[in-house]
Amino acid sequence: MTAPATARGGSRWIEHWDPEDEEFWEREGRHVARRNLVLSVLSEHIGFSVWSMFSVLALFMGPEYGIDPAGKFFLVAVASLVGAALRVPYGFAVARFGGRNWTVISAAMLLVPTTALLAVMEPGTPYAVFMAVAVLTGIGGANFASSMTNVNGFYPLRLKGWALGMNAGGGNIGVAVVQLAGLLVIAVAGAAQPRLLLAAYLPLIVLVTVLSARYMDNLGPVRNDTRAAKEAAADRHTWIMAFLYIGTFGSFIGYGFAFGLVLQTQFGRTPLQAASLTFIGPLLGSLVRPVGGRLADRLGGARVTLWNFGAMTAAVGSIVAASARESLPLFIASFVVLFVLTGLGNGSTYKMIPGIFQAKALAAGLEGEAAAARARRLSSASMALIGAVGAVGGVGINLALRQSFLASGSGTGAFAVFLGYYVVCAAVTWFVYLRRTAPAPAAPGTDRPEAAGPETRPVYAEV
């Protein structure tokens, strides 16, 4: 049985947790895990909304603000960069402070950038001040790492694709929701009232903080483990998956931040016209992320990821053609498809992470709970690093678009670069995780392959 939640440092702690035990899971584990998942989603959702706030506020920033499109792209790139960098300490904070405790802290911290934006969001504010506040909004992007690390500890391997997909999808949808809220403000009050959008988020942040403090739990078995962090950092699969996650999540957040600006800059859309379109892609991409995780649970994350990168390549090819021809209908349709594919890929890549470390644990001779515990340790540690590097892709996308617009007045060149990256991601996925290799030689005097050797590696096609 689960030891009752105990007071340790004034917080709720569960000292025994074994989700791989099906009897325990059905008896009580499922209910506890789902409660923590729901609250984790709410906190991460608000975090994503705050993180992507400048992508919406850019639509309110007319000529009277004195900021050109390149300056706006740079603001959202700074927010992306800070959010990516903070994901590393945030991801490890769960083991240091407890998942519930850190969720309360990180949710409350969202009041800082939101209040700062409420104070400075008006014409005449110096660009340096906006830049400083963009740095603060990066706090919201870091919530993803701690939230995913926390949820990863609650769920068994067979359900991680779904659980991580639900958690991330519910968070990702914060991008679309804040864009919809921005559209509502522009439609009702006009583009001169950005503070209405910001004021609406303050009570929501307080509510999520209170609910997290009241109903979430810390997992005692998840302890501060610097050795796990070092092992994850030294494992090549952490960095391979980070490279792939740049292609999926980096694309999702980068396009989510930039789409409205591209519509305004390249296609001459008004703030209201741009706002009425920008939310569609992030919304669909967020909703299908759990589908990507579920498909990966059933078909294997590596297979789904490979097919997805192939489809992303085709979608960006269509975007390049639409951008070159200045065809707005084709551009929007292709972008919406691309957003959906980024969501599917986000789900499948994150499912791969615990599966890879489970396969490595089994290959090392561990079994049962020992293998599962090692996989949880290393996959949770690696998620902090993978999430951080993946989010850097959002920075790259906005900087590439900024440079493309400065050089040619169009995003076509940047989209061509993105197409090439997806081709490389597909090749890496196949080569590392799906390529068939020759079986290892049999050990002397046996019919079994050797347990170790340069030709032996775990089979990752099913992860």
N, C-alpha and C positions, 0 to 999 in steps of 0.2 A: 504493500500500500504506500501511497504518497505520505510522507511526513507532513503534518499540518504546517500551514504557513506560520512561520515564527517571526517574532520581532528580533531583528538583528540590526543594530544601528538605526532603529526607528523605522524599518521598512519591512515589507512583506517578502518572506523568502520561502521557497519550496526546496527542501533539502534532499529529496530523492525524486529522480525523474528518469523513467525508462520507456520512451515512446515506442521502442521496437518490440516490447512485450505486448502482444495483442490483447491479452486479458486485461492488463493494466490500462491500455489505451481505450478499450471499449468501456471499461468500468468508470473511469474518471479522467483519464488523460485528455481525451478528445474535447471535453467541455471546457477544461482549463485552457487548453491550447487555443480553442476558438475564441474564447473571451479575450485573451491577450492579442490574438490576431486582429480582431475587430478594432480594438483600441489602438493597436499599432498602425493600422491602415488610416484611422482618423488623424493621428498625429503626423504621419508621413504625408498625407494628403494636404494638410495645411502647410507643411514645410515646402512641398513642391509649389504650391500657389505663391508663397512668399518668394521662393527662389526665382520663379519666372515672372515676377511682378513687373520688372522693367520691360519685358517684351510686350506687355500690355500698356504700360504707362507711356511707352514710345509712341503709341497711337494718339495719346493726348498731347504730346509735345509738338505743337505746331511751330510755325516760323517765329513766333514771339519768344520761343525758348532759345533761339540762336544756335541750335545744334543740328549739324548736317547728318545725312544718313550714315556716313562713316563713323561719326561720333556716337550715334545710337548703337550701331553694331558693336562698337568697342565697349560700351556700357554693359551690354548683355554678355559679351565675351568675358569681361572681368567677373561678373556674377557667376558665370559658368566655372571659371578657373578657381575661384575661392571655394565654391561648393565642392569641386573635385578634390582640392587639396585637403579640406577639412574632413573628407570622408575617411581618411586613414585614422586619425585619432578618435573620431566618432565610432568607427567600427570596433576599435579595441576598448572603448569606454564601457560597453555592455559587460564585458568580463570584469572590468575594474570596479564598476559601481552597481551593477545589476541592471537588467533590462528595464524593469519598471522605474527604478530611480532615475536612470539616464533619460528615459522617455519624458518624465516630468521636467527634468532640467532643460532638455533640448526643446521641448514644446514651449516652456516659459520664455526661453531666449528669443523666440520668434517675435516677441513684443518689441525687442530692440530695433530691428530694421523697419518694422511696420510703423512704429511711432516716429522714427527718424524720417521716413518717407512722408508721413502725414505733415511733418513740420516743414519740409523743404520743397514740396511739390508745387512750385509756382514759377511763372516766368521771372527772369532776373536772377535766379539762383545760379551761382557760378558752376561751371562744368566740374571743377575739382570737388565741389560738395556732392554733386550727383555721383561722381566716381567713388567717393568715400562711402556713400550709402549703398552703392552697388556692391562694394566689398561686404557690407553688413548683410545684404540679402543672400550672400553665399551660405550663410548659416542654414537656411532652409534646405539647400541641396544636400548638406551633410547628413540630415536626418535619415536619408535613405539607407546609408551604410549601417547605422546602429539598428534601425528597424529590421533590416533583412537579417543581420547577424542574430538578433533576438529571436525572430520567428524561426530561423533555421534550427535553433536549439529545442524548440517546442515540438517539432513534427518528426515522424518517422520517415525514413528514406523513401518509402513507397508513395508518400504523399507530398514530398518536398516540392516537386514541380508545380503541383496545384497550389500549395500554401504560399510558396515564394511568389508565384505568379499573381495570386490574389492580393498579396501584400503590396507587391510592386505596382500592379495595375491600379489598385485603389489609390496609391500614392501618385503615380503618373497622371492620373486623371485630374489631379489638382491643377495641372497646366491648362487643360481644357476648361475647367470650371472657372478659373480666374479670368480666362479669356471671354467666356460667356458673361460673367459678371461685368467685365469691362464693356462688352457690347451693350448690356442693359443700361449701364450708366450713360454711355454715349447716346443711346437712343432716347432715353428719358430726360436726362439733364444736360446733355451736350458735352462736347470734348473739353470744355473749360472747367469740369468738375471732377478731377481725378481723386480728390480727397474723399469723396463719397465711397469709392471703391475701397480705399484703405481703411476708413472708419468701420466698414462692415466686417473686416477681418479681426479687429481687436477683440470683440466679445467671443468670437469663435476660438481664438487662441486660448483665452482664459478658460472656456468651457472644456476644451480638450485637455488642458493641463490638469484641471480638477478631476475629470473622469479618469485619467491615467493614474493619478495619485490614489484614487479611491478603489479602483477595480483591477489594476494590473498586478503581476507577480514578478519577483526575481527568481531565477533558477540558481539554486545553490551549487549544483554540479558545474556550472559555467563559471570557472574561476579565472582570475587574471593569469594568463599563461604566456609569458614572453617567449618560451621555447616554441610554442605552436606558431607564434607570429614569425619567428626566425625560420622555422622549417617551411612555412608557407612561402615566405619570401625567397627561399633558396630553391623552391621547386619550380621547374621550368613550366609546368602546366599552369601555375598561377599567372605567369606572364603571357603565355599563349592565349589563355582565356581572356586576359585583359585586352589583348590585341583584338580578339573577336568582339569583345563587348564594346570597344570603341566603335565598331561597325554597326552594332545594333542600338545600344542605349545612347552612345555618343550622337548617333544620327537622330534618334528620337528627340533628345533634349535640344540638340543644336537646331534642328528644323523647327521645333516648337517655339524656340526663342526667335528665330529669324523669319519665319513664314510671312508674318504680317508686314515686316519691314520690306521684304522682297516684293510683296504685292503693291505696297505703296511706291517703292522706288523704281521698280522695273515696269510695272503695269499701270502706274498712275492712279491707284485706287484711293479713295478718300478714307479717313479714319473709320467711318461707319461701315463702308464697303469692305475694308480689310478685316475689321473686327467680326463682321458677319460670316467670314469664311475661315478665319484662322483656327477656330476652336474645333472644326470638324475632324481634321487629321489627328491631333492629340487625343481627342475623345475616343475615336475608333482604335487608335494604337494602344490606348490604355485598356480599353475593354477587352481586346483580344489577347493581352499579355497572359492571363490565366489559361486561355486556349492554347497558346504556345507551350506553356508548362504542362498542360494535360496531354497534348500531343506527344511531347517529349517523354512523359511517363509511359505512354503506350508504345511509341514507335522507336524511341531512342533519341536523346537530345542531339547527338552528332548528326544523325540523318536529317532531322528536321532543320537543324542549323544550316547544313549544306544546301538543302533545297531552298531554304529561305534566302540565302545570299545569292543564289542564282536568280531568284525572282526579283530581288532588290536591284541586281545589275540591270535587268530588263526594264524595271520601272524608272531607274535613273536615266537609262538610254532614252526613254520616252520624254523625260523632263528636259534633257539636253536638246532634243529635237523641238519641243514646245518653246523652250527659251530662245533658241536661235530663230524660230519663226514668229516669235511674239504671239503665240496662240494661247490666250488665257484659259479657254475651256480645257484644252488638252493639258496645260500646265497644272491646273487645279486637280483634274481627275487623276493624273499621274502621281501628284504629290499625296493625294489621299490614299492611293494604293500603297505608296511607299511608307506612309505612316503606319498603315495596317501591318505591313511586313516588318517594320522595326519592332512593333509590339510583339508579334509572333516570335521574332528572333530574340527579343529580351527574355521571353519566357523559356525558350529552349536552351539558351546559353546558361542561364542561371540554374536550370535543372542539371546541366552537365557537371557543374562544380562539385556538389556532394557526391555525385555518381563516380567521378574520376577518383576522388580520394577514397571512396569505398572500395573501388577496384584495386587501388594501390595497397590498401590495408589487407585485402584478401590475398593479393599476390605476395605480400610480405609474410604470410602464414598465420595472420590473425583470423579469428572466427567469432561469430555471434556478436555479443555485446561489446567485446573488446575491439572488433573491427569497426562496429558502428560508432563507438565512442571516439576512436581515433579519427574516423572520417568527419565526425561533427566538429572536433577540435580544429582540424586543419582546414576544413571547408569554411568554417566561420571566420577563421583568421584570414584566409585567402579572399573572402568576399569583401573585406574592408579594402584590400589593395586593388582587387579587380574593379570594384565599384568606383574607386577614385580614378584609376587610369581610364576607365570607360567614359567617365564624365568629362575627361579632358577632350574627348572627341567633340563635345559641344563647343568648346573653346575653338578648336581647329576649324569647325564648320563656319562659325561666325567670323573668324579672322580671314578665312579663305574667301568668303563672300564679300567681306569688306574690301579686300585687296582686288577682287575681281571687278567690283563696282568702281573702285578708284581707277583701275587700269582701262576698263572698256565700257563702263556704264551698264554692265549686264552681269548676271550671275552665271552665264553659260560656262565660262572657263572653270569656275569652282565646281560646278556639277560634273564636268568631265573628269576632274580629279577624284571626286567621290566615287564615280563609276569604277575607276581603276582600283580604288581601295577595296571595293566589294569583290572584285575579281580575285584579288590577292587573299581576302578573307576566305572565300570559297575554296581556293587552292590549299590554304593552310588547314582548314577543317578536314578536307579529304586526306591530305598527306599525313597528318598527325593522328587523326581519330578513326578514319575509315579505310585507309589503305591496307590492303592485305599484305602480310609479310610471311616469309617462310617460317614454318614451325621450328622451334628450337630442337637441337639434336637430343636423342634419347640419352639418358644417363647410363653409364656402363652397367651392363647386367640387368637392365630393366626395360620395360616398354613405355615408360613415362618420360615426358620431356623433363629436362633439368629444371629445377626450381629457380635457378639463377643463371645469369650469363648474358653476354651482350646482345643475343638475338631474342631474349625473352622480354616481353612487355605485356602489361594488362591489355585486355580487349576492351576498347572504349566505345565500340559502335552502339552499345545498348545504354550508355550512361545518360 
